[in-house]
Amino acid sequence: MTIFELRSRIDVLDELILHLLNQRAAAAQQIGRLKKQERLEVQDPDREAGVLAHVVEQNQGPLTAEQVSVIFQHIIAGCRDLQR
């Protein structure tokens, strides 16, 4: 494969990732509304730790566990902001 072909593949994958991130964000917004109705705290450290543990466990590389954890910490933080 050429660099151009690989970069084109990355562009397609980036669009897919963006689509999935927005789906996740929409679900987080729905959770935020439910938490507000039930007067629950937005931040749930146990849930966040569980999400991180799960994605690290599911990771098959080439990203390291640390890299996956950092990426998902940012995703979780962004979705948490949306819940507010």
mmCIF file of the N, C-alpha and C atoms, coordinates in Angstrom:
data_MODEL
# 
_entry.id   MODEL 
# 
loop_
_atom_site.group_PDB 
_atom_site.id 
_atom_site.type_symbol 
_atom_site.label_atom_id 
_atom_site.label_alt_id 
_atom_site.label_comp_id 
_atom_site.label_asym_id 
_atom_site.label_entity_id 
_atom_site.label_seq_id 
_atom_site.pdbx_PDB_ins_code 
_atom_site.Cartn_x 
_atom_site.Cartn_y 
_atom_site.Cartn_z 
_atom_site.occupancy 
_atom_site.B_iso_or_equiv 
_atom_site.pdbx_formal_charge 
_atom_site.auth_seq_id 
_atom_site.auth_comp_id 
_atom_site.auth_asym_id 
_atom_site.auth_atom_id 
_atom_site.pdbx_PDB_model_num 
ATOM 1   N N  . MET A 1 1  ? 0.835   -1.185 0.000  1.00 0.00 ? 1  MET A N  1 
ATOM 2   C CA . MET A 1 1  ? 0.000   0.000  0.000  1.00 0.00 ? 1  MET A CA 1 
ATOM 3   C C  . MET A 1 1  ? 0.878   1.247  0.000  1.00 0.00 ? 1  MET A C  1 
ATOM 4   N N  . THR A 1 2  ? 0.385   2.266  -0.647 1.00 0.00 ? 2  THR A N  1 
ATOM 5   C CA . THR A 1 2  ? 1.127   3.525  -0.693 1.00 0.00 ? 2  THR A CA 1 
ATOM 6   C C  . THR A 1 2  ? 0.750   4.398  0.506  1.00 0.00 ? 2  THR A C  1 
ATOM 7   N N  . ILE A 1 3  ? 1.557   5.420  0.741  1.00 0.00 ? 3  ILE A N  1 
ATOM 8   C CA . ILE A 1 3  ? 1.250   6.377  1.802  1.00 0.00 ? 3  ILE A CA 1 
ATOM 9   C C  . ILE A 1 3  ? -0.101  7.033  1.538  1.00 0.00 ? 3  ILE A C  1 
ATOM 10  N N  . PHE A 1 4  ? -0.372  7.387  0.282  1.00 0.00 ? 4  PHE A N  1 
ATOM 11  C CA . PHE A 1 4  ? -1.651  8.010  -0.065 1.00 0.00 ? 4  PHE A CA 1 
ATOM 12  C C  . PHE A 1 4  ? -2.812  7.085  0.293  1.00 0.00 ? 4  PHE A C  1 
ATOM 13  N N  . GLU A 1 5  ? -2.697  5.824  -0.050 1.00 0.00 ? 5  GLU A N  1 
ATOM 14  C CA . GLU A 1 5  ? -3.767  4.857  0.247  1.00 0.00 ? 5  GLU A CA 1 
ATOM 15  C C  . GLU A 1 5  ? -3.950  4.684  1.755  1.00 0.00 ? 5  GLU A C  1 
ATOM 16  N N  . LEU A 1 6  ? -2.849  4.618  2.482  1.00 0.00 ? 6  LEU A N  1 
ATOM 17  C CA . LEU A 1 6  ? -2.934  4.481  3.938  1.00 0.00 ? 6  LEU A CA 1 
ATOM 18  C C  . LEU A 1 6  ? -3.551  5.726  4.576  1.00 0.00 ? 6  LEU A C  1 
ATOM 19  N N  . ARG A 1 7  ? -3.176  6.893  4.078  1.00 0.00 ? 7  ARG A N  1 
ATOM 20  C CA . ARG A 1 7  ? -3.749  8.129  4.611  1.00 0.00 ? 7  ARG A CA 1 
ATOM 21  C C  . ARG A 1 7  ? -5.240  8.218  4.295  1.00 0.00 ? 7  ARG A C  1 
ATOM 22  N N  . SER A 1 8  ? -5.628  7.761  3.125  1.00 0.00 ? 8  SER A N  1 
ATOM 23  C CA . SER A 1 8  ? -7.050  7.734  2.775  1.00 0.00 ? 8  SER A CA 1 
ATOM 24  C C  . SER A 1 8  ? -7.804  6.789  3.707  1.00 0.00 ? 8  SER A C  1 
ATOM 25  N N  . ARG A 1 9  ? -7.198  5.662  4.020  1.00 0.00 ? 9  ARG A N  1 
ATOM 26  C CA . ARG A 1 9  ? -7.810  4.714  4.957  1.00 0.00 ? 9  ARG A CA 1 
ATOM 27  C C  . ARG A 1 9  ? -7.963  5.353  6.337  1.00 0.00 ? 9  ARG A C  1 
ATOM 28  N N  . ILE A 1 10 ? -6.932  6.059  6.775  1.00 0.00 ? 10 ILE A N  1 
ATOM 29  C CA . ILE A 1 10 ? -6.993  6.755  8.068  1.00 0.00 ? 10 ILE A CA 1 
ATOM 30  C C  . ILE A 1 10 ? -8.109  7.788  8.061  1.00 0.00 ? 10 ILE A C  1 
ATOM 31  N N  . ASP A 1 11 ? -8.282  8.518  6.966  1.00 0.00 ? 11 ASP A N  1 
ATOM 32  C CA . ASP A 1 11 ? -9.367  9.510  6.880  1.00 0.00 ? 11 ASP A CA 1 
ATOM 33  C C  . ASP A 1 11 ? -10.726 8.848  7.066  1.00 0.00 ? 11 ASP A C  1 
ATOM 34  N N  . VAL A 1 12 ? -10.932 7.712  6.430  1.00 0.00 ? 12 VAL A N  1 
ATOM 35  C CA . VAL A 1 12 ? -12.200 6.980  6.564  1.00 0.00 ? 12 VAL A CA 1 
ATOM 36  C C  . VAL A 1 12 ? -12.382 6.504  8.004  1.00 0.00 ? 12 VAL A C  1 
ATOM 37  N N  . LEU A 1 13 ? -11.327 5.966  8.592  1.00 0.00 ? 13 LEU A N  1 
ATOM 38  C CA . LEU A 1 13 ? -11.394 5.491  9.977  1.00 0.00 ? 13 LEU A CA 1 
ATOM 39  C C  . LEU A 1 13 ? -11.664 6.641  10.937 1.00 0.00 ? 13 LEU A C  1 
ATOM 40  N N  . ASP A 1 14 ? -11.039 7.808  10.694 1.00 0.00 ? 14 ASP A N  1 
ATOM 41  C CA . ASP A 1 14 ? -11.288 8.980  11.537 1.00 0.00 ? 14 ASP A CA 1 
ATOM 42  C C  . ASP A 1 14 ? -12.754 9.383  11.503 1.00 0.00 ? 14 ASP A C  1 
ATOM 43  N N  . GLU A 1 15 ? -13.356 9.329  10.329 1.00 0.00 ? 15 GLU A N  1 
ATOM 44  C CA . GLU A 1 15 ? -14.776 9.660  10.216 1.00 0.00 ? 15 GLU A CA 1 
ATOM 45  C C  . GLU A 1 15 ? -15.638 8.668  10.991 1.00 0.00 ? 15 GLU A C  1 
ATOM 46  N N  . LEU A 1 16 ? -15.281 7.397  10.925 1.00 0.00 ? 16 LEU A N  1 
ATOM 47  C CA . LEU A 1 16 ? -16.007 6.376  11.677 1.00 0.00 ? 16 LEU A CA 1 
ATOM 48  C C  . LEU A 1 16 ? -15.853 6.590  13.182 1.00 0.00 ? 16 LEU A C  1 
ATOM 49  N N  . ILE A 1 17 ? -14.632 6.873  13.622 1.00 0.00 ? 17 ILE A N  1 
ATOM 50  C CA . ILE A 1 17 ? -14.387 7.149  15.037 1.00 0.00 ? 17 ILE A CA 1 
ATOM 51  C C  . ILE A 1 17 ? -15.211 8.353  15.488 1.00 0.00 ? 17 ILE A C  1 
ATOM 52  N N  . LEU A 1 18 ? -15.225 9.407  14.675 1.00 0.00 ? 18 LEU A N  1 
ATOM 53  C CA . LEU A 1 18 ? -15.994 10.602 15.013 1.00 0.00 ? 18 LEU A CA 1 
ATOM 54  C C  . LEU A 1 18 ? -17.483 10.275 15.138 1.00 0.00 ? 18 LEU A C  1 
ATOM 55  N N  . HIS A 1 19 ? -18.003 9.493  14.212 1.00 0.00 ? 19 HIS A N  1 
ATOM 56  C CA . HIS A 1 19 ? -19.413 9.086  14.255 1.00 0.00 ? 19 HIS A CA 1 
ATOM 57  C C  . HIS A 1 19 ? -19.713 8.329  15.548 1.00 0.00 ? 19 HIS A C  1 
ATOM 58  N N  . LEU A 1 20 ? -18.849 7.390  15.900 1.00 0.00 ? 20 LEU A N  1 
ATOM 59  C CA . LEU A 1 20 ? -19.047 6.605  17.120 1.00 0.00 ? 20 LEU A CA 1 
ATOM 60  C C  . LEU A 1 20 ? -18.904 7.467  18.374 1.00 0.00 ? 20 LEU A C  1 
ATOM 61  N N  . LEU A 1 21 ? -17.961 8.390  18.374 1.00 0.00 ? 21 LEU A N  1 
ATOM 62  C CA . LEU A 1 21 ? -17.803 9.290  19.520 1.00 0.00 ? 21 LEU A CA 1 
ATOM 63  C C  . LEU A 1 21 ? -19.052 10.137 19.732 1.00 0.00 ? 21 LEU A C  1 
ATOM 64  N N  . ASN A 1 22 ? -19.637 10.603 18.632 1.00 0.00 ? 22 ASN A N  1 
ATOM 65  C CA . ASN A 1 22 ? -20.851 11.398 18.760 1.00 0.00 ? 22 ASN A CA 1 
ATOM 66  C C  . ASN A 1 22 ? -22.032 10.557 19.239 1.00 0.00 ? 22 ASN A C  1 
ATOM 67  N N  . GLN A 1 23 ? -22.081 9.297  18.857 1.00 0.00 ? 23 GLN A N  1 
ATOM 68  C CA . GLN A 1 23 ? -23.114 8.402  19.391 1.00 0.00 ? 23 GLN A CA 1 
ATOM 69  C C  . GLN A 1 23 ? -22.924 8.213  20.888 1.00 0.00 ? 23 GLN A C  1 
ATOM 70  N N  . ARG A 1 24 ? -21.669 8.041  21.300 1.00 0.00 ? 24 ARG A N  1 
ATOM 71  C CA . ARG A 1 24 ? -21.368 7.879  22.728 1.00 0.00 ? 24 ARG A CA 1 
ATOM 72  C C  . ARG A 1 24 ? -21.750 9.145  23.489 1.00 0.00 ? 24 ARG A C  1 
ATOM 73  N N  . ALA A 1 25 ? -21.428 10.287 22.912 1.00 0.00 ? 25 ALA A N  1 
ATOM 74  C CA . ALA A 1 25 ? -21.739 11.570 23.554 1.00 0.00 ? 25 ALA A CA 1 
ATOM 75  C C  . ALA A 1 25 ? -23.243 11.760 23.702 1.00 0.00 ? 25 ALA A C  1 
ATOM 76  N N  . ALA A 1 26 ? -24.005 11.366 22.703 1.00 0.00 ? 26 ALA A N  1 
ATOM 77  C CA . ALA A 1 26 ? -25.464 11.483 22.783 1.00 0.00 ? 26 ALA A CA 1 
ATOM 78  C C  . ALA A 1 26 ? -26.016 10.595 23.895 1.00 0.00 ? 26 ALA A C  1 
ATOM 79  N N  . ALA A 1 27 ? -25.479 9.399  24.024 1.00 0.00 ? 27 ALA A N  1 
ATOM 80  C CA . ALA A 1 27 ? -25.903 8.509  25.116 1.00 0.00 ? 27 ALA A CA 1 
ATOM 81  C C  . ALA A 1 27 ? -25.541 9.117  26.466 1.00 0.00 ? 27 ALA A C  1 
ATOM 82  N N  . ALA A 1 28 ? -24.355 9.730  26.548 1.00 0.00 ? 28 ALA A N  1 
ATOM 83  C CA . ALA A 1 28 ? -23.941 10.377 27.796 1.00 0.00 ? 28 ALA A CA 1 
ATOM 84  C C  . ALA A 1 28 ? -24.876 11.532 28.148 1.00 0.00 ? 28 ALA A C  1 
ATOM 85  N N  . GLN A 1 29 ? -25.314 12.277 27.146 1.00 0.00 ? 29 GLN A N  1 
ATOM 86  C CA . GLN A 1 29 ? -26.267 13.369 27.409 1.00 0.00 ? 29 GLN A CA 1 
ATOM 87  C C  . GLN A 1 29 ? -27.576 12.816 27.970 1.00 0.00 ? 29 GLN A C  1 
ATOM 88  N N  . GLN A 1 30 ? -28.029 11.709 27.427 1.00 0.00 ? 30 GLN A N  1 
ATOM 89  C CA . GLN A 1 30 ? -29.257 11.088 27.932 1.00 0.00 ? 30 GLN A CA 1 
ATOM 90  C C  . GLN A 1 30 ? -29.075 10.642 29.380 1.00 0.00 ? 30 GLN A C  1 
ATOM 91  N N  . ILE A 1 31 ? -27.919 10.065 29.670 1.00 0.00 ? 31 ILE A N  1 
ATOM 92  C CA . ILE A 1 31 ? -27.621 9.657  31.048 1.00 0.00 ? 31 ILE A CA 1 
ATOM 93  C C  . ILE A 1 31 ? -27.606 10.886 31.952 1.00 0.00 ? 31 ILE A C  1 
ATOM 94  N N  . GLY A 1 32 ? -27.028 11.980 31.473 1.00 0.00 ? 32 GLY A N  1 
ATOM 95  C CA . GLY A 1 32 ? -26.987 13.215 32.249 1.00 0.00 ? 32 GLY A CA 1 
ATOM 96  C C  . GLY A 1 32 ? -28.381 13.708 32.609 1.00 0.00 ? 32 GLY A C  1 
ATOM 97  N N  . ARG A 1 33 ? -29.294 13.626 31.648 1.00 0.00 ? 33 ARG A N  1 
ATOM 98  C CA . ARG A 1 33 ? -30.671 14.040 31.939 1.00 0.00 ? 33 ARG A CA 1 
ATOM 99  C C  . ARG A 1 33 ? -31.300 13.141 33.001 1.00 0.00 ? 33 ARG A C  1 
ATOM 100 N N  . LEU A 1 34 ? -31.056 11.839 32.912 1.00 0.00 ? 34 LEU A N  1 
ATOM 101 C CA . LEU A 1 34 ? -31.597 10.914 33.914 1.00 0.00 ? 34 LEU A CA 1 
ATOM 102 C C  . LEU A 1 34 ? -30.977 11.164 35.289 1.00 0.00 ? 34 LEU A C  1 
ATOM 103 N N  . LYS A 1 35 ? -29.680 11.414 35.319 1.00 0.00 ? 35 LYS A N  1 
ATOM 104 C CA . LYS A 1 35 ? -29.019 11.705 36.589 1.00 0.00 ? 35 LYS A CA 1 
ATOM 105 C C  . LYS A 1 35 ? -29.598 12.966 37.224 1.00 0.00 ? 35 LYS A C  1 
ATOM 106 N N  . LYS A 1 36 ? -29.881 13.963 36.397 1.00 0.00 ? 36 LYS A N  1 
ATOM 107 C CA . LYS A 1 36 ? -30.456 15.206 36.912 1.00 0.00 ? 36 LYS A CA 1 
ATOM 108 C C  . LYS A 1 36 ? -31.839 14.934 37.507 1.00 0.00 ? 36 LYS A C  1 
ATOM 109 N N  . GLN A 1 37 ? -32.656 14.162 36.805 1.00 0.00 ? 37 GLN A N  1 
ATOM 110 C CA . GLN A 1 37 ? -33.992 13.823 37.301 1.00 0.00 ? 37 GLN A CA 1 
ATOM 111 C C  . GLN A 1 37 ? -33.926 13.067 38.627 1.00 0.00 ? 37 GLN A C  1 
ATOM 112 N N  . GLU A 1 38 ? -32.947 12.182 38.729 1.00 0.00 ? 38 GLU A N  1 
ATOM 113 C CA . GLU A 1 38 ? -32.815 11.344 39.922 1.00 0.00 ? 38 GLU A CA 1 
ATOM 114 C C  . GLU A 1 38 ? -31.896 11.965 40.973 1.00 0.00 ? 38 GLU A C  1 
ATOM 115 N N  . ARG A 1 39 ? -31.459 13.185 40.697 1.00 0.00 ? 39 ARG A N  1 
ATOM 116 C CA . ARG A 1 39 ? -30.564 13.927 41.598 1.00 0.00 ? 39 ARG A CA 1 
ATOM 117 C C  . ARG A 1 39 ? -29.295 13.128 41.951 1.00 0.00 ? 39 ARG A C  1 
ATOM 118 N N  . LEU A 1 40 ? -28.692 12.561 40.920 1.00 0.00 ? 40 LEU A N  1 
ATOM 119 C CA . LEU A 1 40 ? -27.448 11.820 41.087 1.00 0.00 ? 40 LEU A CA 1 
ATOM 120 C C  . LEU A 1 40 ? -26.274 12.696 40.670 1.00 0.00 ? 40 LEU A C  1 
ATOM 121 N N  . GLU A 1 41 ? -25.126 12.417 41.231 1.00 0.00 ? 41 GLU A N  1 
ATOM 122 C CA . GLU A 1 41 ? -23.906 13.130 40.861 1.00 0.00 ? 41 GLU A CA 1 
ATOM 123 C C  . GLU A 1 41 ? -23.532 12.785 39.415 1.00 0.00 ? 41 GLU A C  1 
ATOM 124 N N  . VAL A 1 42 ? -22.999 13.763 38.705 1.00 0.00 ? 42 VAL A N  1 
ATOM 125 C CA . VAL A 1 42 ? -22.557 13.523 37.333 1.00 0.00 ? 42 VAL A CA 1 
ATOM 126 C C  . VAL A 1 42 ? -21.383 12.561 37.328 1.00 0.00 ? 42 VAL A C  1 
ATOM 127 N N  . GLN A 1 43 ? -20.395 12.829 38.153 1.00 0.00 ? 43 GLN A N  1 
ATOM 128 C CA . GLN A 1 43 ? -19.203 11.994 38.157 1.00 0.00 ? 43 GLN A CA 1 
ATOM 129 C C  . GLN A 1 43 ? -19.425 10.756 39.007 1.00 0.00 ? 43 GLN A C  1 
ATOM 130 N N  . ASP A 1 44 ? -19.109 9.596  38.415 1.00 0.00 ? 44 ASP A N  1 
ATOM 131 C CA . ASP A 1 44 ? -19.224 8.306  39.092 1.00 0.00 ? 44 ASP A CA 1 
ATOM 132 C C  . ASP A 1 44 ? -17.867 7.605  38.975 1.00 0.00 ? 44 ASP A C  1 
ATOM 133 N N  . PRO A 1 45 ? -16.974 7.838  39.942 1.00 0.00 ? 45 PRO A N  1 
ATOM 134 C CA . PRO A 1 45 ? -15.614 7.304  39.847 1.00 0.00 ? 45 PRO A CA 1 
ATOM 135 C C  . PRO A 1 45 ? -15.553 5.782  39.657 1.00 0.00 ? 45 PRO A C  1 
ATOM 136 N N  . ASP A 1 46 ? -16.450 5.052  40.305 1.00 0.00 ? 46 ASP A N  1 
ATOM 137 C CA . ASP A 1 46 ? -16.441 3.591  40.149 1.00 0.00 ? 46 ASP A CA 1 
ATOM 138 C C  . ASP A 1 46 ? -16.776 3.194  38.713 1.00 0.00 ? 46 ASP A C  1 
ATOM 139 N N  . ARG A 1 47 ? -17.776 3.855  38.127 1.00 0.00 ? 47 ARG A N  1 
ATOM 140 C CA . ARG A 1 47 ? -18.155 3.566  36.743 1.00 0.00 ? 47 ARG A CA 1 
ATOM 141 C C  . ARG A 1 47 ? -17.012 3.921  35.794 1.00 0.00 ? 47 ARG A C  1 
ATOM 142 N N  . GLU A 1 48 ? -16.406 5.087  36.018 1.00 0.00 ? 48 GLU A N  1 
ATOM 143 C CA . GLU A 1 48 ? -15.313 5.502  35.147 1.00 0.00 ? 48 GLU A CA 1 
ATOM 144 C C  . GLU A 1 48 ? -14.138 4.530  35.233 1.00 0.00 ? 48 GLU A C  1 
ATOM 145 N N  . ALA A 1 49 ? -13.816 4.080  36.426 1.00 0.00 ? 49 ALA A N  1 
ATOM 146 C CA . ALA A 1 49 ? -12.737 3.100  36.595 1.00 0.00 ? 49 ALA A CA 1 
ATOM 147 C C  . ALA A 1 49 ? -13.088 1.792  35.891 1.00 0.00 ? 49 ALA A C  1 
ATOM 148 N N  . GLY A 1 50 ? -14.357 1.409  35.963 1.00 0.00 ? 50 GLY A N  1 
ATOM 149 C CA . GLY A 1 50 ? -14.799 0.191  35.292 1.00 0.00 ? 50 GLY A CA 1 
ATOM 150 C C  . GLY A 1 50 ? -14.702 0.290  33.781 1.00 0.00 ? 50 GLY A C  1 
ATOM 151 N N  . VAL A 1 51 ? -15.057 1.460  33.241 1.00 0.00 ? 51 VAL A N  1 
ATOM 152 C CA . VAL A 1 51 ? -14.947 1.673  31.792 1.00 0.00 ? 51 VAL A CA 1 
ATOM 153 C C  . VAL A 1 51 ? -13.487 1.568  31.370 1.00 0.00 ? 51 VAL A C  1 
ATOM 154 N N  . LEU A 1 52 ? -12.611 2.231  32.112 1.00 0.00 ? 52 LEU A N  1 
ATOM 155 C CA . LEU A 1 52 ? -11.181 2.184  31.770 1.00 0.00 ? 52 LEU A CA 1 
ATOM 156 C C  . LEU A 1 52 ? -10.635 0.762  31.853 1.00 0.00 ? 52 LEU A C  1 
ATOM 157 N N  . ALA A 1 53 ? -10.987 0.049  32.905 1.00 0.00 ? 53 ALA A N  1 
ATOM 158 C CA . ALA A 1 53 ? -10.518 -1.335 33.056 1.00 0.00 ? 53 ALA A CA 1 
ATOM 159 C C  . ALA A 1 53 ? -11.019 -2.189 31.890 1.00 0.00 ? 53 ALA A C  1 
ATOM 160 N N  . HIS A 1 54 ? -12.265 -1.976 31.508 1.00 0.00 ? 54 HIS A N  1 
ATOM 161 C CA . HIS A 1 54 ? -12.851 -2.772 30.423 1.00 0.00 ? 54 HIS A CA 1 
ATOM 162 C C  . HIS A 1 54 ? -12.136 -2.534 29.097 1.00 0.00 ? 54 HIS A C  1 
ATOM 163 N N  . VAL A 1 55 ? -11.928 -1.251 28.732 1.00 0.00 ? 55 VAL A N  1 
ATOM 164 C CA . VAL A 1 55 ? -11.304 -0.984 27.434 1.00 0.00 ? 55 VAL A CA 1 
ATOM 165 C C  . VAL A 1 55 ? -9.842  -1.432 27.412 1.00 0.00 ? 55 VAL A C  1 
ATOM 166 N N  . VAL A 1 56 ? -9.162  -1.299 28.536 1.00 0.00 ? 56 VAL A N  1 
ATOM 167 C CA . VAL A 1 56 ? -7.775  -1.775 28.599 1.00 0.00 ? 56 VAL A CA 1 
ATOM 168 C C  . VAL A 1 56 ? -7.747  -3.300 28.447 1.00 0.00 ? 56 VAL A C  1 
ATOM 169 N N  . GLU A 1 57 ? -8.693  -3.968 29.079 1.00 0.00 ? 57 GLU A N  1 
ATOM 170 C CA . GLU A 1 57 ? -8.771  -5.431 28.983 1.00 0.00 ? 57 GLU A CA 1 
ATOM 171 C C  . GLU A 1 57 ? -9.083  -5.874 27.550 1.00 0.00 ? 57 GLU A C  1 
ATOM 172 N N  . GLN A 1 58 ? -9.916  -5.126 26.849 1.00 0.00 ? 58 GLN A N  1 
ATOM 173 C CA . GLN A 1 58 ? -10.304 -5.474 25.486 1.00 0.00 ? 58 GLN A CA 1 
ATOM 174 C C  . GLN A 1 58 ? -9.244  -5.110 24.446 1.00 0.00 ? 58 GLN A C  1 
ATOM 175 N N  . ASN A 1 59 ? -8.306  -4.271 24.811 1.00 0.00 ? 59 ASN A N  1 
ATOM 176 C CA . ASN A 1 59 ? -7.292  -3.802 23.876 1.00 0.00 ? 59 ASN A CA 1 
ATOM 177 C C  . ASN A 1 59 ? -6.416  -4.946 23.389 1.00 0.00 ? 59 ASN A C  1 
ATOM 178 N N  . GLN A 1 60 ? -6.251  -4.995 22.081 1.00 0.00 ? 60 GLN A N  1 
ATOM 179 C CA . GLN A 1 60 ? -5.384  -6.009 21.477 1.00 0.00 ? 60 GLN A CA 1 
ATOM 180 C C  . GLN A 1 60 ? -4.203  -5.383 20.735 1.00 0.00 ? 60 GLN A C  1 
ATOM 181 N N  . GLY A 1 61 ? -3.961  -4.091 20.974 1.00 0.00 ? 61 GLY A N  1 
ATOM 182 C CA . GLY A 1 61 ? -2.820  -3.418 20.385 1.00 0.00 ? 61 GLY A CA 1 
ATOM 183 C C  . GLY A 1 61 ? -3.072  -3.035 18.940 1.00 0.00 ? 61 GLY A C  1 
ATOM 184 N N  . PRO A 1 62 ? -2.186  -2.267 18.380 1.00 0.00 ? 62 PRO A N  1 
ATOM 185 C CA . PRO A 1 62 ? -0.843  -1.961 18.844 1.00 0.00 ? 62 PRO A CA 1 
ATOM 186 C C  . PRO A 1 62 ? -0.767  -0.855 19.896 1.00 0.00 ? 62 PRO A C  1 
ATOM 187 N N  . LEU A 1 63 ? -1.876  -0.186 20.212 1.00 0.00 ? 63 LEU A N  1 
ATOM 188 C CA . LEU A 1 63 ? -1.834  0.799  21.297 1.00 0.00 ? 63 LEU A CA 1 
ATOM 189 C C  . LEU A 1 63 ? -1.528  0.100  22.615 1.00 0.00 ? 63 LEU A C  1 
ATOM 190 N N  . THR A 1 64 ? -0.744  0.750  23.450 1.00 0.00 ? 64 THR A N  1 
ATOM 191 C CA . THR A 1 64 ? -0.463  0.191  24.769 1.00 0.00 ? 64 THR A CA 1 
ATOM 192 C C  . THR A 1 64 ? -1.661  0.414  25.687 1.00 0.00 ? 64 THR A C  1 
ATOM 193 N N  . ALA A 1 65 ? -1.668  -0.286 26.797 1.00 0.00 ? 65 ALA A N  1 
ATOM 194 C CA . ALA A 1 65 ? -2.722  -0.110 27.792 1.00 0.00 ? 65 ALA A CA 1 
ATOM 195 C C  . ALA A 1 65 ? -2.749  1.336  28.275 1.00 0.00 ? 65 ALA A C  1 
ATOM 196 N N  . GLU A 1 66 ? -1.580  1.918  28.486 1.00 0.00 ? 66 GLU A N  1 
ATOM 197 C CA . GLU A 1 66 ? -1.515  3.305  28.941 1.00 0.00 ? 66 GLU A CA 1 
ATOM 198 C C  . GLU A 1 66 ? -2.097  4.261  27.902 1.00 0.00 ? 66 GLU A C  1 
ATOM 199 N N  . GLN A 1 67 ? -1.775  4.046  26.638 1.00 0.00 ? 67 GLN A N  1 
ATOM 200 C CA . GLN A 1 67 ? -2.301  4.915  25.584 1.00 0.00 ? 67 GLN A CA 1 
ATOM 201 C C  . GLN A 1 67 ? -3.827  4.819  25.504 1.00 0.00 ? 67 GLN A C  1 
ATOM 202 N N  . VAL A 1 68 ? -4.342  3.606  25.586 1.00 0.00 ? 68 VAL A N  1 
ATOM 203 C CA . VAL A 1 68 ? -5.802  3.411  25.556 1.00 0.00 ? 68 VAL A CA 1 
ATOM 204 C C  . VAL A 1 68 ? -6.441  4.099  26.755 1.00 0.00 ? 68 VAL A C  1 
ATOM 205 N N  . SER A 1 69 ? -5.832  3.949  27.906 1.00 0.00 ? 69 SER A N  1 
ATOM 206 C CA . SER A 1 69 ? -6.360  4.557  29.116 1.00 0.00 ? 69 SER A CA 1 
ATOM 207 C C  . SER A 1 69 ? -6.411  6.079  28.994 1.00 0.00 ? 69 SER A C  1 
ATOM 208 N N  . VAL A 1 70 ? -5.354  6.681  28.485 1.00 0.00 ? 70 VAL A N  1 
ATOM 209 C CA . VAL A 1 70 ? -5.314  8.143  28.324 1.00 0.00 ? 70 VAL A CA 1 
ATOM 210 C C  . VAL A 1 70 ? -6.379  8.605  27.335 1.00 0.00 ? 70 VAL A C  1 
ATOM 211 N N  . ILE A 1 71 ? -6.501  7.924  26.217 1.00 0.00 ? 71 ILE A N  1 
ATOM 212 C CA . ILE A 1 71 ? -7.507  8.287  25.212 1.00 0.00 ? 71 ILE A CA 1 
ATOM 213 C C  . ILE A 1 71 ? -8.900  8.240  25.832 1.00 0.00 ? 71 ILE A C  1 
ATOM 214 N N  . PHE A 1 72 ? -9.199  7.153  26.549 1.00 0.00 ? 72 PHE A N  1 
ATOM 215 C CA . PHE A 1 72 ? -10.532 7.020  27.120 1.00 0.00 ? 72 PHE A CA 1 
ATOM 216 C C  . PHE A 1 72 ? -10.761 7.943  28.308 1.00 0.00 ? 72 PHE A C  1 
ATOM 217 N N  . GLN A 1 73 ? -9.717  8.326  29.011 1.00 0.00 ? 73 GLN A N  1 
ATOM 218 C CA . GLN A 1 73 ? -9.886  9.331  30.060 1.00 0.00 ? 73 GLN A CA 1 
ATOM 219 C C  . GLN A 1 73 ? -10.374 10.642 29.457 1.00 0.00 ? 73 GLN A C  1 
ATOM 220 N N  . HIS A 1 74 ? -9.839  10.991 28.296 1.00 0.00 ? 74 HIS A N  1 
ATOM 221 C CA . HIS A 1 74 ? -10.277 12.213 27.611 1.00 0.00 ? 74 HIS A CA 1 
ATOM 222 C C  . HIS A 1 74 ? -11.711 12.075 27.104 1.00 0.00 ? 74 HIS A C  1 
ATOM 223 N N  . ILE A 1 75 ? -12.043 10.925 26.563 1.00 0.00 ? 75 ILE A N  1 
ATOM 224 C CA . ILE A 1 75 ? -13.411 10.697 26.082 1.00 0.00 ? 75 ILE A CA 1 
ATOM 225 C C  . ILE A 1 75 ? -14.389 10.789 27.244 1.00 0.00 ? 75 ILE A C  1 
ATOM 226 N N  . ILE A 1 76 ? -14.059 10.142 28.353 1.00 0.00 ? 76 ILE A N  1 
ATOM 227 C CA . ILE A 1 76 ? -14.928 10.166 29.534 1.00 0.00 ? 76 ILE A CA 1 
ATOM 228 C C  . ILE A 1 76 ? -15.089 11.595 30.050 1.00 0.00 ? 76 ILE A C  1 
ATOM 229 N N  . ALA A 1 77 ? -13.998 12.335 30.111 1.00 0.00 ? 77 ALA A N  1 
ATOM 230 C CA . ALA A 1 77 ? -14.064 13.718 30.606 1.00 0.00 ? 77 ALA A CA 1 
ATOM 231 C C  . ALA A 1 77 ? -14.964 14.566 29.700 1.00 0.00 ? 77 ALA A C  1 
ATOM 232 N N  . GLY A 1 78 ? -14.845 14.412 28.396 1.00 0.00 ? 78 GLY A N  1 
ATOM 233 C CA . GLY A 1 78 ? -15.689 15.166 27.476 1.00 0.00 ? 78 GLY A CA 1 
ATOM 234 C C  . GLY A 1 78 ? -17.151 14.802 27.621 1.00 0.00 ? 78 GLY A C  1 
ATOM 235 N N  . CYS A 1 79 ? -17.421 13.525 27.769 1.00 0.00 ? 79 CYS A N  1 
ATOM 236 C CA . CYS A 1 79 ? -18.812 13.099 27.945 1.00 0.00 ? 79 CYS A CA 1 
ATOM 237 C C  . CYS A 1 79 ? -19.364 13.528 29.302 1.00 0.00 ? 79 CYS A C  1 
ATOM 238 N N  . ARG A 1 80 ? -18.518 13.523 30.311 1.00 0.00 ? 80 ARG A N  1 
ATOM 239 C CA . ARG A 1 80 ? -18.938 14.004 31.634 1.00 0.00 ? 80 ARG A CA 1 
ATOM 240 C C  . ARG A 1 80 ? -19.331 15.485 31.565 1.00 0.00 ? 80 ARG A C  1 
ATOM 241 N N  . ASP A 1 81 ? -18.543 16.258 30.816 1.00 0.00 ? 81 ASP A N  1 
ATOM 242 C CA . ASP A 1 81 ? -18.875 17.676 30.628 1.00 0.00 ? 81 ASP A CA 1 
ATOM 243 C C  . ASP A 1 81 ? -20.245 17.837 29.964 1.00 0.00 ? 81 ASP A C  1 
ATOM 244 N N  . LEU A 1 82 ? -20.538 16.983 28.996 1.00 0.00 ? 82 LEU A N  1 
ATOM 245 C CA . LEU A 1 82 ? -21.838 17.043 28.337 1.00 0.00 ? 82 LEU A CA 1 
ATOM 246 C C  . LEU A 1 82 ? -22.984 16.711 29.290 1.00 0.00 ? 82 LEU A C  1 
ATOM 247 N N  . GLN A 1 83 ? -22.715 15.856 30.254 1.00 0.00 ? 83 GLN A N  1 
ATOM 248 C CA . GLN A 1 83 ? -23.760 15.491 31.218 1.00 0.00 ? 83 GLN A CA 1 
ATOM 249 C C  . GLN A 1 83 ? -24.116 16.675 32.119 1.00 0.00 ? 83 GLN A C  1 
ATOM 250 N N  . ARG A 1 84 ? -23.203 17.577 32.293 1.00 0.00 ? 84 ARG A N  1 
ATOM 251 C CA . ARG A 1 84 ? -23.457 18.754 33.125 1.00 0.00 ? 84 ARG A CA 1 
ATOM 252 C C  . ARG A 1 84 ? -24.322 19.694 32.342 1.00 0.00 ? 84 ARG A C  1 
# 
